[in-house]
Amino acid sequence: MRLLMSHLAQFSSLSKQGELLCTQGLAYLLQNSDARKSFGDHISKMVGRTINADLTWRAEARQKDGARPDLEGCTADGKLVVKIEAKLGAAFGEGQLSSYLGDLQESSDSGMLLVLVPHYRVAAMKASVPCVSAPTEDGPWQRGATSDFSVAVIDWEGVLVALKDVRSEPFRGDLAQFRAMYRVLQGYDIEPLRSVSELFAWRERKEVFVNLVDRVTRRLAQQSRVLPMGKDGPDDYQRRYVCLPLGADEPCFSVGVRDPFPGYTTPIWLRFHRLTPKFSVIRERLVASGFAQRLTECGGHIWIHLDVPLNADGESLVDSLVEQAQRVIEVAYQPL
């Protein structure tokens, strides 16, 4: 049997195809019968509904409408039981989950649609994924009178823990490689930055800094809707907006990566756009606060640097950046 990483090598680079690699890697691991049982038992426990523990799992099988769910689980006689859409940091495509559930409903009178995401995205995903146990009167999420469908959100970390119960070799070696790859893709194992020169050379490790921005902004959004990553300006500012309530409005700020302003070393910056609601109120508050010396005004916008600590691991980096941003939020979003 091929080792996991040699199998994944055909699916492009780790940094640019992370979700594909994780999907294909999980499908590869589930070729092991003990892994299939552990995976099925884990799903049954998380969802509260027993499924066959020895399904055949296939990756990216094409539906009638051309869509490709990440994983499908079928019984020995070919009955479709489970569809899984696996995500790391990406958002859903328009109509993506509706398409998968519609195909599942056409194929069977019962089934399960699972959304598989990192643990830190579970709460936000549960708030945004429709729940078929309480269907609307119409639309693709409707559950028929004689059908039995479930939609649930589970996390990658829980799946990896469940698969640790499999003790056979070479499965344990493959799982260890998969866990290491997942940790790198999620930024848990970011190699610490050792010097200021490495900060100035941030473009050589751009994916690491974009990963940090993704994780920081998801934490800052709390229960708010997470907006997609975007890019703007002559400085190639790659950022995500976070919108929080202030009175009757929801002013937005962004956190992103760009070349440092003169006199600074960090490539991570928080910005209040001049066109966001209550901009003048927020500006006055920040100028009057202890942040006055940290503000940079450019293009009519307010920029505040977020320092990247040296010699810190991935979790510590995220914690530090979130803490710095929260101090700004406490000042900017004081109740009116």
C-alpha positions as CSV (number, residue, x, y, z in Angstrom):
1,M,0.0,0.0,0.0
2,R,1.3,3.4,-0.9
3,L,2.1,5.8,1.9
4,L,-0.3,8.7,2.4
5,M,2.0,11.5,1.4
6,S,3.1,9.7,-1.8
7,H,-0.6,9.3,-2.6
8,L,-1.3,13.0,-2.0
9,A,1.6,14.2,-4.1
10,Q,-0.5,13.9,-7.2
11,F,-3.0,16.5,-6.0
12,S,-0.9,19.7,-6.3
13,S,0.7,21.7,-3.6
14,L,-0.2,21.7,0.1
15,S,-0.7,25.4,0.5
16,K,-2.9,25.9,-2.6
17,Q,-5.0,22.7,-2.5
18,G,-5.4,22.1,1.2
19,E,-9.1,21.2,1.2
20,L,-8.6,18.8,-1.7
21,L,-5.6,17.2,0.0
22,C,-7.6,16.7,3.2
23,T,-10.5,15.2,1.4
24,Q,-8.4,12.8,-0.6
25,G,-6.4,12.0,2.4
26,L,-9.4,11.1,4.5
27,A,-10.8,9.0,1.6
28,Y,-7.5,7.2,1.5
29,L,-7.5,6.5,5.2
30,L,-11.0,5.1,5.0
31,Q,-9.9,2.3,2.8
32,N,-8.9,0.6,6.1
33,S,-11.9,-1.4,7.5
34,D,-11.1,-0.5,11.1
35,A,-10.9,3.2,10.2
36,R,-14.3,3.0,8.5
37,K,-15.8,1.5,11.6
38,S,-14.2,4.2,13.9
39,F,-15.4,6.9,11.5
40,G,-18.9,5.5,11.3
41,D,-19.1,5.2,15.1
42,H,-17.9,8.7,15.5
43,I,-20.5,10.1,13.1
44,S,-23.3,8.1,14.8
45,K,-22.2,9.5,18.2
46,M,-22.0,13.1,17.1
47,V,-25.2,13.1,15.2
48,G,-27.2,10.9,17.5
49,R,-28.3,8.6,14.6
50,T,-26.8,5.2,13.9
51,I,-25.3,4.7,10.4
52,N,-23.7,1.7,8.8
53,A,-20.1,1.5,10.2
54,D,-18.7,-0.1,7.0
55,L,-19.7,2.2,4.3
56,T,-17.7,2.5,1.1
57,W,-16.3,6.1,0.8
58,R,-15.6,7.8,-2.4
59,A,-14.2,11.3,-3.1
60,E,-15.7,13.9,-5.4
61,A,-18.2,11.7,-7.2
62,R,-20.1,13.7,-9.8
63,Q,-23.9,14.3,-9.3
64,K,-26.5,14.7,-12.0
65,D,-26.1,18.4,-11.8
66,G,-22.4,18.2,-12.2
67,A,-21.6,19.2,-8.6
68,R,-19.0,17.1,-6.7
69,P,-19.5,16.7,-2.9
70,D,-16.2,16.0,-1.2
71,L,-17.1,12.5,0.2
72,E,-20.0,10.1,-0.3
73,G,-20.7,7.0,1.8
74,C,-22.6,4.1,0.3
75,T,-23.7,0.7,1.5
76,A,-22.5,-2.5,-0.1
77,D,-25.5,-2.6,-2.4
78,G,-24.7,1.0,-3.6
79,K,-27.3,2.9,-1.5
80,L,-26.2,6.4,-0.9
81,V,-26.3,7.2,2.9
82,V,-24.0,10.1,3.6
83,K,-22.6,13.2,1.8
84,I,-19.9,15.2,3.3
85,E,-18.7,18.7,2.4
86,A,-15.3,19.3,4.0
87,K,-13.9,22.8,4.5
88,L,-10.8,24.3,6.0
89,G,-11.1,28.1,5.6
90,A,-13.1,28.5,2.5
91,A,-16.8,29.6,2.3
92,F,-19.5,27.6,0.6
93,G,-20.4,28.2,-3.0
94,E,-23.8,29.5,-3.8
95,G,-26.4,26.7,-3.6
96,Q,-23.7,24.2,-2.8
97,L,-25.3,22.4,0.2
98,S,-28.8,22.7,-1.4
99,S,-27.5,20.8,-4.4
100,Y,-26.0,18.0,-2.3
101,L,-29.1,17.6,-0.2
102,G,-31.3,17.6,-3.3
103,D,-29.3,14.8,-4.9
104,L,-29.4,12.9,-1.6
105,Q,-33.2,13.2,-1.5
106,E,-33.5,12.0,-5.1
107,S,-31.3,8.9,-4.4
108,S,-32.9,7.8,-1.1
109,D,-35.8,8.3,1.3
110,S,-33.2,8.8,4.1
111,G,-29.7,10.1,4.4
112,M,-27.3,12.5,6.1
113,L,-25.5,15.6,4.9
114,L,-22.5,16.5,7.1
115,V,-20.4,19.7,7.1
116,L,-16.8,18.9,8.2
117,V,-14.8,21.9,9.4
118,P,-12.0,22.8,11.8
119,H,-13.2,23.1,15.4
120,Y,-12.9,26.9,15.5
121,R,-15.5,27.1,12.8
122,V,-18.1,24.8,14.3
123,A,-20.1,27.5,16.2
124,A,-20.3,29.8,13.2
125,M,-21.1,27.0,10.8
126,K,-24.0,25.7,13.0
127,A,-25.5,29.2,13.0
128,S,-25.4,29.4,9.2
129,V,-26.1,25.8,8.0
130,P,-29.8,25.1,7.6
131,C,-31.2,22.4,10.0
132,V,-33.4,19.9,8.2
133,S,-34.9,18.7,11.5
134,A,-36.8,22.0,11.5
135,P,-37.5,22.4,7.7
136,T,-39.2,25.4,6.1
137,E,-42.4,25.0,4.2
138,D,-40.7,25.0,0.8
139,G,-37.3,25.0,-0.9
140,P,-34.5,22.4,-1.1
141,W,-34.3,22.0,2.7
142,Q,-37.8,20.6,3.0
143,R,-38.2,17.2,4.5
144,G,-41.0,15.0,3.0
145,A,-43.5,13.2,5.2
146,T,-42.0,9.8,4.7
147,S,-38.3,10.8,4.4
148,D,-35.7,11.0,7.1
149,F,-32.8,13.4,6.5
150,S,-30.3,15.0,8.8
151,V,-27.9,17.9,8.5
152,A,-25.1,18.3,11.0
153,V,-21.7,20.0,11.5
154,I,-18.7,18.0,12.8
155,D,-15.1,18.9,13.2
156,W,-11.8,17.6,11.8
157,E,-10.2,17.4,15.2
158,G,-12.8,15.0,16.5
159,V,-12.5,12.8,13.4
160,L,-8.7,12.6,13.9
161,V,-9.1,11.6,17.5
162,A,-11.6,8.9,16.6
163,L,-9.2,7.5,14.0
164,K,-6.4,7.2,16.6
165,D,-8.3,4.1,17.9
166,V,-7.0,2.2,14.8
167,R,-3.8,0.5,15.9
168,S,-2.8,-1.4,12.7
169,E,0.3,-0.5,10.6
170,P,0.9,1.1,8.2
171,F,-2.3,3.0,9.0
172,R,-0.8,4.6,12.1
173,G,2.0,6.0,10.1
174,D,-0.4,7.3,7.4
175,L,-2.6,8.9,10.1
176,A,0.5,10.6,11.7
177,Q,1.4,12.1,8.3
178,F,-2.2,13.2,7.8
179,R,-2.4,14.8,11.2
180,A,0.9,16.6,10.6
181,M,-0.4,17.9,7.3
182,Y,-3.6,19.1,8.8
183,R,-1.8,21.0,11.6
184,V,0.4,22.8,9.0
185,L,-2.6,23.7,6.8
186,Q,-4.5,25.1,9.9
187,G,-1.5,27.1,11.1
188,Y,-1.1,25.2,14.4
189,D,2.5,24.3,13.4
190,I,3.6,27.6,12.0
191,E,7.4,27.8,12.3
192,P,8.2,30.7,14.7
193,L,9.5,33.9,13.1
194,R,13.0,34.4,14.5
195,S,14.0,37.9,13.4
196,V,12.7,41.2,12.0
197,S,14.3,40.4,8.7
198,E,11.9,37.5,8.4
199,L,9.0,39.9,8.9
200,F,10.3,42.1,6.1
201,A,10.5,39.0,3.9
202,W,6.8,38.1,4.7
203,R,6.0,37.7,1.0
204,E,8.2,34.5,0.9
205,R,5.7,33.0,3.5
206,K,2.6,34.9,2.4
207,E,0.3,31.9,2.9
208,V,1.3,31.7,6.6
209,F,0.3,35.4,7.1
210,V,-2.9,35.0,5.2
211,N,-3.7,32.0,7.3
212,L,-3.1,34.1,10.5
213,V,-5.5,36.8,9.2
214,D,-8.1,34.1,8.4
215,R,-8.0,32.7,11.9
216,V,-7.8,36.0,13.7
217,T,-10.8,37.5,11.9
218,R,-12.9,34.4,12.5
219,R,-12.2,34.8,16.2
220,L,-13.0,38.5,16.2
221,A,-16.2,38.0,14.3
222,Q,-17.6,36.0,17.2
223,Q,-21.2,35.1,16.2
224,S,-21.3,37.6,13.3
225,R,-21.4,36.6,9.7
226,V,-17.9,35.9,8.4
227,L,-17.2,37.8,5.2
228,P,-15.0,36.4,2.4
229,M,-11.3,37.3,2.1
230,G,-10.6,40.1,-0.4
231,K,-7.9,42.2,-1.8
232,D,-7.6,45.9,-2.7
233,G,-5.4,49.0,-3.0
234,P,-2.1,49.5,-4.7
235,D,-0.4,47.8,-1.7
236,D,-2.1,44.5,-2.5
237,Y,-3.8,44.6,0.9
238,Q,-5.3,41.1,1.4
239,R,-7.9,41.4,4.1
240,R,-11.2,40.3,5.7
241,Y,-13.8,42.7,7.0
242,V,-15.4,42.2,10.4
243,C,-18.6,44.2,11.1
244,L,-19.8,44.8,14.7
245,P,-22.8,46.8,16.0
246,L,-22.4,50.4,17.2
247,G,-25.7,52.0,17.9
248,A,-28.0,51.4,14.9
249,D,-25.1,50.8,12.5
250,E,-22.5,48.1,12.0
251,P,-19.2,49.8,11.2
252,C,-16.6,47.5,9.7
253,F,-12.9,47.1,10.1
254,S,-10.5,44.9,8.3
255,V,-7.5,42.9,9.3
256,G,-5.0,42.0,6.5
257,V,-1.5,41.7,5.2
258,R,0.4,44.3,3.3
259,D,3.9,45.8,3.1
260,P,4.6,47.7,6.3
261,F,4.3,51.5,6.4
262,P,7.7,53.3,6.7
263,G,9.1,52.9,10.2
264,Y,7.2,49.7,10.9
265,T,8.1,46.0,10.6
266,T,4.8,44.1,10.8
267,P,2.9,43.1,7.7
268,I,-0.4,42.7,9.6
269,W,-2.6,45.8,9.8
270,L,-6.1,46.7,11.1
271,R,-7.9,49.3,9.0
272,F,-11.0,51.4,9.4
273,H,-12.1,52.4,5.9
274,R,-13.1,56.1,5.6
275,L,-16.5,55.1,4.2
276,T,-17.6,52.8,7.0
277,P,-20.5,54.0,9.1
278,K,-19.6,56.1,12.2
279,F,-16.0,56.5,10.8
280,S,-15.7,60.0,12.3
281,V,-16.9,58.8,15.7
282,I,-14.4,55.9,15.7
283,R,-11.6,58.1,14.6
284,E,-12.2,60.7,17.3
285,R,-12.3,57.9,19.9
286,L,-9.0,56.3,18.8
287,V,-7.3,59.7,18.5
288,A,-8.4,60.6,22.1
289,S,-7.3,57.2,23.4
290,G,-3.9,55.6,24.0
291,F,-3.9,54.5,20.4
292,A,-3.2,58.0,19.1
293,Q,0.5,57.2,18.7
294,R,-0.2,54.0,16.9
295,L,-2.5,55.4,14.2
296,T,-1.3,55.8,10.6
297,E,-3.6,57.8,8.3
298,C,-3.3,57.0,4.6
299,G,-5.9,57.4,1.8
300,G,-8.3,58.9,4.3
301,H,-8.3,55.6,6.2
302,I,-7.1,54.7,9.7
303,W,-4.5,52.0,10.0
304,I,-3.3,50.4,13.2
305,H,-0.3,48.0,13.2
306,L,-0.7,44.6,14.9
307,D,2.7,43.4,16.1
308,V,3.7,39.9,15.2
309,P,5.6,38.4,18.2
310,L,8.9,36.7,17.4
311,N,9.7,33.1,18.5
312,A,6.0,32.3,19.1
313,D,4.1,29.2,17.9
314,G,1.0,29.3,15.8
315,E,-1.5,29.4,18.6
316,S,0.4,32.1,20.5
317,L,0.6,34.2,17.3
318,V,-3.1,34.1,16.9
319,D,-3.8,34.8,20.5
320,S,-1.5,37.8,20.5
321,L,-3.0,39.3,17.3
322,V,-6.6,38.8,18.6
323,E,-5.8,40.4,21.9
324,Q,-4.3,43.5,20.2
325,A,-7.3,43.8,17.9
326,Q,-9.7,43.4,20.8
327,R,-8.1,46.4,22.6
328,V,-8.9,48.5,19.5
329,I,-12.4,47.2,19.4
330,E,-13.1,48.1,23.0
331,V,-12.3,51.7,22.3
332,A,-13.9,52.0,18.8
333,Y,-17.1,50.2,19.6
334,Q,-18.0,51.7,23.0
335,P,-21.8,52.1,23.3
336,L,-23.0,55.4,22.1
